[in-house]
Amino acid sequence: MDRILDKKKRLAARKRRIRMKIKGTAERPRVSVYISNQNIVAQMIDDEAGRTVVSVSTLGKDSQIKGKSRKAAAQVGMSLAEKAKATGMTNAVLDRNGRLYHGKVKEFADAMREKGMKL
């Protein structure tokens, strides 16, 4: 039980450190990626205004792939990039929520870059 709590504390500490360094603006919003046990959720956030600009998840009705696989992460990244480009945004800063830039987070970021976003 202590190992699980320690792991959660380390994740929370990494998340705090990352959030102290990055902020989202109207010109360059923060792209927050959250991977739960069953789904992937991503949103573009303008921290200055305190609002979510665009959001996509594997829970949505228009989601083609359900779950939390690497394919699902890439699909969410592509969908978010397409929605962002439709609103006129091409630059963003990646908030990986304390997760390592590896696996699903990397697939998500690569898919966004493939669609023309600059992270």
N, C-alpha and C positions, 0 to 999 in steps of 0.2 A: 504494500500500500504506500509506503514511503517513497518507493521508486517512482510510482505514478505521480505523486504530488511533486516530487523533485523535477520530473520531466515537464509538468505543467508550469512550474515556477520558472524553469529555464526558458520555456517558450514565451511566457509573459514578459520576462526580462528582455529577451531579444526583440520582441515586438515593441516594447517601450523605447529601446535604444534606436530602432529604425524610425519610429514615429517622431522622435525628437529631431531627427535630421532632415526628414522630407515633409514638405507641405504642398498641397494642391492649390493651384490658382485657376482663374477663369481661362487663361491662355494655355496653361499646362496642368490639367487636373491630375489628381492622384488616382492610380488604378489599384484598387484593393482586391486581392484574390483571397478567398476563403475556401478551404477544402474541409468539408465535414466528413463524417464517416460514410455518408451516402451520396452527397452531391457536391457540386462546385458552384460557387457564387462569385461573381466579379462585378465591380461597380466603379464608375469614374466619379470622383468626389471633388468638389470645389470647396476647400477648407475655409477660404476667406468668407464665402457666402454661407457656408455651413449646409450645403445641399448636395444631393446626389444628382448628377447630370444624366447619366445613362447607367442602366444595370441589365445584366444578363445572368441566367443560371440554367442549370440542367433541370430545374423544377418547372420552368416555363412551358406553356402550351406549344410554343413555336420551336422548342428544343428538339433537335433531331436525334440526339443521343442522350440517354438517361444514365445516371450513375456518376462515378468519379474516376473513370479510366483516363489514360493519357489521351485517347481519342476524344473523350468528352472535354478534356481541358483544352485541346486544340480547337474544338468546335466552339466552345465558349469564347475563346480568344478571338476567333474569326468573327463571330457574331458581334462581340463588343466593338471590335475595330470598325466593322461596317456601320454600326449604329453611330459611333463617334464621328466617322467621316461624313455621315449624313447630316450631322449637326455642325460640321465645319471644323472639327478638331483633328489635328494631325500629330500633336506632341503630347506626351504624358510622362509621368514619373511612376515607376512600379513600386508598389507597397506589397511585399510578399508575406506580410503578417507574421513575421518571425520564422517562417519556413525557409529551408535551404533552397537556393536557386538550383534545383535539381529535379528531375522527374517531371511531375505534372506542372509545377510552376514554370519550369523551363519550356515545356511544350506550349503552355499558354502564352508566354512572352514571345516565343518564336513565331507562333501563329499570328499574333498581333503585328509583329514586324513584317511578316510576309504580306499582310494586307495593307502595308504602307504607313503604319504608325511608327513614330520615333519614341522609343522608351529610353 
